[in-house]
Amino acid sequence: MLMRRLLALAPLLFATPAVAEPVRDAVASDMTSLMTIYRDLHANPELSFEEVKSAARLATEFRKLGFVVTEKVGRTGVVAVMKNGPGPVLALRADMDGLPVPEQTGLPFASKATGKTREGLVTPIMHACGHDTHMTALIGTARRMAAMKETWSGTLVLYAQPAEEIGSGAAAMLADGLYTRFPRPQTVIGFHDAASMPAGVIGIRSGYALANVDSVDIVVKGVGGHGAYPNTTKDPIVLASRIVTALQTLVSRELDPQDSAVVTVGSFQAGAKHNIIPDEARLLLTVRSYSPATRQMLLDGIARIAKGEAIASGMPEDRMPVVTVKDEFTPSTFNTEPLSGQMKTLFTERFGKDRVIDTPAVMGGEDFSRYYLADKNIQSLIFWVGGVSKAQWDKAGGDAGKLPSLHSPFWAPEAEAVIATATEAMTAAALETLKK
């Protein structure tokens, strides 16, 4: 339904509004400078918690505008504060890190950067998730807010956040005193580019917008031996296969059909030779959910199924599977009301009803969620800005499945449309939140 609507409206979605408007005109005038910054950020991505040059670039831009800037918050994060009279505190956030992906976009300013992963592997790096557009739009918004100080009152705080891709950056900044060393916001807003929407379209979801993300390891133990004599062994491959199959019933048979969740076994590792039954198999899972209750049901169910299948296989107690929930948990993102509804109305009035749509919740994760979870008195919203060019959209017939996704080495958003739309939307949201 959503894709059919987008396809039908495509000619309007890509049209440029003809009516003059001060914020829009100012953003348009700034686009040459912003695109220069974008191309530099795109060509020089940095991995999570290695965003030294990106952070320095943002800090420099913010200082030039009169913000009080603190660097190295949560290791490589930047916090910029502009106090402009009495009023509420608003925080705007952009993430900075790239991904260990070899770029294949063919852009003239494509990344040739390399770096080391946390595991010590040398890898190409790419802004395959569009964080370069996020940083650039935050700079653009900062410029507009600094230039329009006479129209708003309150405190504007900018978060340039590290390590979103590993789900650790927001937590690191909060642990480093984000809400105690700096003004505590009443409202936090961010955006993310979208690889499944036409460029310049804004998507908003009230309530749960992105999922809990858990990584779970299951070590399935057995008794190894010769493949010709399986009766002398306890085959962990057979047991692990039963566990994989049984795990599918968590979502299909134990979860309310009106709820949503994912249990995916992304890796099954076992054995090294045709005629040897190993003594161990390893399963790597990603587990997605929205509510805390559903998350706990899934995690408990995984442990129960693993142990139950081992018992049914006659595995002794000292060879029970070991289930480990990894600590890189990303909690689900919840867009609060009334903020979500207010911003949808604001954006619709500004951009027109054909460029602002309701989007479904997705099973991706975003640690933007932590700003709200650290203080549930905060109003919080992350929205989407489409990045698919008109030519790509038309060629795919509006079918997002035929387009490069986020994290793809081929993802190259229509950056000018994303940055212009996001800068205007974030500026409008800030002016509304901090209006005199």
C-alpha positions in Angstrom: 0.0 0.0 0.0 2.7 2.5 1.0 4.9 1.7 -2.1 1.8 2.0 -4.4 1.1 5.4 -2.9 4.7 6.6 -3.3 4.8 5.4 -6.9 1.6 7.1 -7.8 2.8 10.4 -6.3 6.4 10.2 -7.7 6.1 13.2 -10.0 4.9 15.4 -7.2 7.4 14.0 -4.7 10.4 15.1 -6.7 9.0 18.5 -7.7 10.6 21.6 -6.1 8.1 23.9 -4.3 7.8 27.2 -6.1 6.6 29.3 -3.2 9.4 31.4 -1.6 10.0 30.6 2.1 12.8 32.1 4.3 14.2 28.9 5.8 13.9 27.0 2.5 15.6 29.8 0.6 18.4 30.1 3.2 19.0 26.4 3.0 19.1 26.5 -0.8 21.6 29.3 -0.7 23.8 27.2 1.6 23.7 24.0 -0.4 26.9 24.6 -2.3 28.9 24.9 0.9 27.1 22.0 2.5 27.7 19.7 -0.4 31.4 20.5 -0.2 31.3 19.4 3.4 29.3 16.3 2.5 31.7 15.1 -0.2 34.6 15.5 2.2 32.9 13.5 4.9 31.8 10.9 2.4 35.3 10.5 1.1 36.8 10.2 4.6 34.7 7.9 6.7 35.8 6.5 10.1 34.8 3.4 12.0 33.0 3.4 15.3 34.8 5.3 18.1 37.5 6.3 15.5 35.6 9.4 14.3 38.4 11.8 15.2 38.5 13.8 12.0 34.7 13.9 11.6 34.2 15.1 15.2 36.9 17.8 14.7 35.2 19.0 11.5 31.8 19.3 13.3 33.4 20.9 16.3 35.0 23.5 14.2 31.8 24.3 12.3 29.9 24.7 15.5 32.4 26.9 17.2 32.4 29.3 14.2 28.7 29.7 14.8 29.0 30.6 18.5 28.2 27.3 20.1 30.1 26.3 23.2 31.7 23.0 22.1 33.0 20.1 24.2 34.8 17.3 22.4 35.6 13.7 23.4 32.3 13.1 25.1 31.8 9.4 25.2 35.2 8.9 23.6 34.8 10.7 20.3 31.4 12.5 20.6 30.9 16.2 20.4 28.3 18.3 22.3 27.6 21.9 21.2 25.4 24.2 23.3 23.9 27.6 22.4 22.0 29.3 25.1 19.6 31.9 23.7 17.5 33.2 26.6 14.9 31.5 28.7 12.9 28.5 27.4 13.1 24.8 26.8 16.1 22.7 26.0 16.1 20.9 22.6 18.7 18.4 21.5 19.4 17.5 17.9 21.4 14.4 17.1 23.5 13.1 14.2 25.6 10.0 14.2 29.1 10.0 12.6 30.5 6.5 12.1 31.0 4.6 8.8 31.0 0.9 8.1 33.6 -1.8 7.2 32.3 -1.9 3.6 34.2 -1.5 0.3 32.5 1.3 -1.6 31.2 0.4 -5.1 29.0 3.4 -5.9 31.3 4.8 -8.6 31.0 8.3 -7.2 33.9 10.6 -8.1 34.4 11.2 -4.4 34.0 7.6 -3.3 35.8 6.5 -0.2 39.2 4.9 -0.4 39.7 4.9 3.3 40.7 1.9 5.3 40.8 1.1 9.0 41.0 -1.6 11.6 37.9 -3.3 13.1 37.6 -4.1 16.8 38.8 -7.5 15.9 42.0 -6.1 14.4 41.1 -6.7 10.7 42.1 -4.2 8.1 39.1 -3.2 6.1 37.8 -0.6 3.6 35.4 1.9 5.1 32.3 3.5 3.6 29.5 5.7 4.7 27.1 3.0 3.6 24.3 4.1 6.0 24.3 7.8 5.1 25.7 9.2 8.3 27.6 11.7 6.2 24.2 13.2 5.2 23.2 13.3 8.9 26.3 15.2 9.9 26.0 17.7 7.1 22.3 18.4 7.8 23.2 19.0 11.5 25.7 21.6 10.4 23.2 23.1 8.1 20.6 23.2 10.9 23.1 24.8 13.3 23.8 27.5 10.7 20.2 28.3 10.3 19.5 28.4 14.0 22.5 30.6 14.7 21.4 33.0 11.9 17.8 33.2 13.3 18.5 33.7 17.0 16.1 36.6 17.2 13.2 34.2 16.3 13.6 31.6 19.1 14.3 31.4 22.8 15.8 28.6 24.9 18.8 26.3 24.6 19.8 24.3 21.6 22.1 21.3 22.1 23.7 19.4 19.3 24.9 15.8 19.7 27.5 14.5 17.2 27.4 10.9 18.3 29.9 8.2 17.7 29.5 4.4 17.3 25.9 4.1 16.3 26.7 1.2 14.1 27.8 -0.9 17.0 25.0 0.3 19.2 27.4 1.9 21.8 27.8 5.6 21.1 24.7 7.0 22.8 25.3 4.9 25.9 28.9 6.1 26.0 27.9 9.7 25.8 25.2 9.2 28.5 27.7 7.4 30.7 30.1 10.4 30.2 27.6 12.8 31.8 25.5 13.9 28.8 22.5 14.7 31.0 24.5 16.1 33.9 27.4 18.0 32.4 25.2 19.6 29.8 21.7 21.0 29.7 19.2 18.1 30.0 16.8 18.3 27.1 13.0 18.1 27.2 13.0 17.2 23.5 15.4 15.1 21.4 15.0 14.9 17.6 17.0 13.1 14.9 16.6 11.8 11.4 17.8 8.9 9.3 18.1 8.7 5.5 16.0 6.0 3.9 16.9 3.7 1.0 13.2 2.7 0.5 11.7 6.1 -0.1 12.0 8.7 -2.9 14.4 11.5 -2.3 12.9 14.3 -0.3 10.0 12.4 1.2 9.7 12.5 5.0 8.4 9.4 6.9 7.1 9.5 10.5 6.1 6.7 12.7 4.4 7.3 16.1 5.2 4.7 18.8 7.7 1.9 18.2 9.7 2.9 15.1 12.8 0.6 15.3 13.4 -2.7 17.1 15.2 -4.1 20.0 18.3 -5.8 18.6 20.0 -8.7 20.5 22.8 -10.9 19.4 22.7 -14.4 20.8 25.4 -17.1 20.7 24.5 -20.8 21.2 27.3 -23.3 21.7 25.9 -26.7 21.1 28.0 -29.4 22.8 28.2 -33.0 21.7 30.5 -36.0 21.7 32.6 -36.2 18.6 33.9 -39.2 16.8 34.2 -41.0 13.4 31.4 -40.4 10.9 31.2 -44.1 10.1 30.3 -44.9 13.7 27.7 -42.3 14.7 26.3 -44.6 17.4 29.4 -43.9 19.5 28.9 -40.1 19.3 26.4 -37.4 20.4 26.1 -35.4 17.1 26.0 -31.7 17.8 25.1 -30.9 14.2 21.9 -32.9 14.4 21.1 -31.3 17.7 21.9 -27.8 16.5 19.7 -28.4 13.4 16.8 -29.4 15.7 17.3 -26.2 17.7 17.3 -24.1 14.5 14.0 -25.6 13.4 12.4 -25.4 16.8 13.4 -21.7 17.2 11.1 -20.9 14.3 8.1 -21.7 16.5 8.8 -18.8 18.9 7.5 -16.3 16.4 5.0 -18.5 14.5 3.4 -20.3 17.5 4.2 -18.6 20.8 4.0 -14.9 19.9 0.7 -13.0 19.5 0.2 -12.8 15.7 -0.5 -9.1 16.1 3.0 -8.6 17.6 6.1 -8.6 15.5 9.5 -10.2 16.0 12.4 -11.9 14.2 14.6 -14.8 15.3 17.2 -15.3 12.6 20.1 -17.8 12.7 22.7 -16.0 10.7 25.6 -18.5 11.2 25.8 -22.2 11.7 29.4 -23.3 12.3 30.4 -26.9 12.9 32.9 -29.5 11.8 35.9 -29.5 9.5 35.9 -32.8 7.6 33.5 -35.1 5.8 34.0 -38.1 8.0 34.4 -36.5 11.5 31.5 -35.8 13.8 32.6 -32.7 15.8 32.2 -32.3 19.5 30.7 -28.8 19.1 28.5 -26.6 16.9 27.9 -22.9 17.2 24.8 -20.8 16.2 24.8 -17.0 15.9 21.4 -15.4 16.1 20.0 -11.9 15.7 16.8 -11.4 17.6 14.5 -8.4 16.9 11.4 -7.2 18.9 9.7 -4.1 20.0 8.4 -4.3 23.6 10.5 -5.3 26.6 8.0 -8.1 27.3 8.3 -9.6 23.9 12.1 -9.4 24.0 12.2 -11.3 27.3 9.8 -13.9 26.0 12.1 -14.5 23.0 15.3 -14.7 25.0 13.8 -17.0 27.6 12.4 -19.2 24.8 15.7 -19.5 23.0 17.3 -20.8 26.2 14.4 -23.1 26.9 14.4 -24.6 23.4 18.1 -25.1 23.3 18.1 -27.0 26.6 14.9 -28.9 25.8 16.2 -30.2 22.5 19.4 -31.2 24.2 17.5 -33.2 26.8 15.4 -34.8 24.1 18.6 -35.8 22.3 19.9 -37.6 25.4 22.7 -35.1 26.1 24.1 -35.4 29.6 23.7 -32.4 32.0 27.3 -31.4 31.7 26.9 -31.1 27.9 23.9 -28.8 27.8 24.1 -25.9 25.3 25.5 -22.6 26.4 23.3 -19.7 25.5 25.0 -16.2 25.7 23.1 -13.0 25.1 25.8 -10.6 23.9 26.1 -7.2 25.6 25.8 -5.1 22.4 22.1 -4.8 22.9 20.3 -1.9 21.1 16.9 -1.1 22.7 13.9 -0.3 20.5 13.2 3.3 19.5 9.9 4.8 20.6 8.6 8.0 19.1 6.6 9.8 21.7 3.3 11.7 21.5 2.4 14.5 21.2 5.8 15.3 19.6 5.4 12.9 16.7 1.9 14.2 15.8 3.0 17.8 16.1 6.0 17.3 13.8 3.9 15.4 11.3 1.5 18.3 11.2 4.3 20.9 11.0 6.1 19.0 8.2 2.9 18.5 6.2 2.1 22.2 6.4 5.6 23.0 5.2 6.3 20.3 2.6 2.8 19.3 1.5 0.8 16.2 2.2 2.4 14.4 -0.7 5.9 14.6 0.8 5.0 13.5 4.4 3.9 9.9 4.9 3.2 7.5 7.7 5.9 4.8 7.7 5.7 1.3 9.3 7.9 0.3 12.1 11.0 -1.6 11.0 13.2 -4.3 12.4 16.3 -2.3 12.1 17.9 -0.9 15.3 19.0 2.6 16.3 20.7 3.6 19.6 18.9 7.0 19.3 16.5 5.1 21.5 18.7 5.5 24.6 18.2 9.3 24.9 14.5 8.7 25.7 15.1 5.6 27.8 17.6 7.5 30.0 14.7 9.9 30.9 11.2 9.0 29.9 10.0 12.5 30.6 11.7 13.5 27.4 9.8 13.9 24.1 11.6 12.0 21.4 11.4 11.6 17.6 13.5 10.1 14.9 12.1 10.5 11.4 13.1 9.3 7.9 14.2 11.3 4.9 14.0 9.4 1.6 17.2 9.2 -0.5 16.4 7.3 -3.7 16.9 9.4 -6.8 14.0 9.8 -9.2 15.9 7.9 -11.9 16.5 4.9 -9.6 12.9 5.1 -8.3 11.4 5.1 -11.7 13.7 2.3 -12.9 12.7 0.1 -10.0 9.1 0.9 -10.4 8.9 1.9 -6.8 9.9 -1.6 -5.6 12.4 -1.0 -2.8 13.5 -4.6 -3.1 15.2 -3.8 -6.4 17.2 -0.9 -4.9 20.4 -0.9 -2.9 19.7 -1.0 0.8 21.3 0.8 3.7 24.7 -0.9 4.4 25.0 -1.9 0.7 28.3 -1.0 -1.0 26.1 0.5 -3.8 24.0 2.8 -1.5 24.5 6.4 -2.8 21.6 8.6 -1.6 20.5 11.6 -3.6 22.5 13.6 -1.0 21.5 17.1 -2.0 17.8 16.2 -1.6 18.4 14.4 1.7 20.5 17.2 3.2 18.2 20.0 1.9 15.1 18.3 3.2 16.5 17.2 6.5 18.1 20.7 7.2 14.8 22.4 6.5 12.8 19.9 8.5 15.2 19.9 11.5 15.4 23.7 11.4 11.6 24.0 11.3 11.3 21.5 14.1 13.8 23.4 16.2 12.1 26.8 15.6 8.7 25.3 16.5 10.0 23.7 19.7 11.9 26.8 20.8 9.5 29.5 19.5 9.1 32.6 21.6 
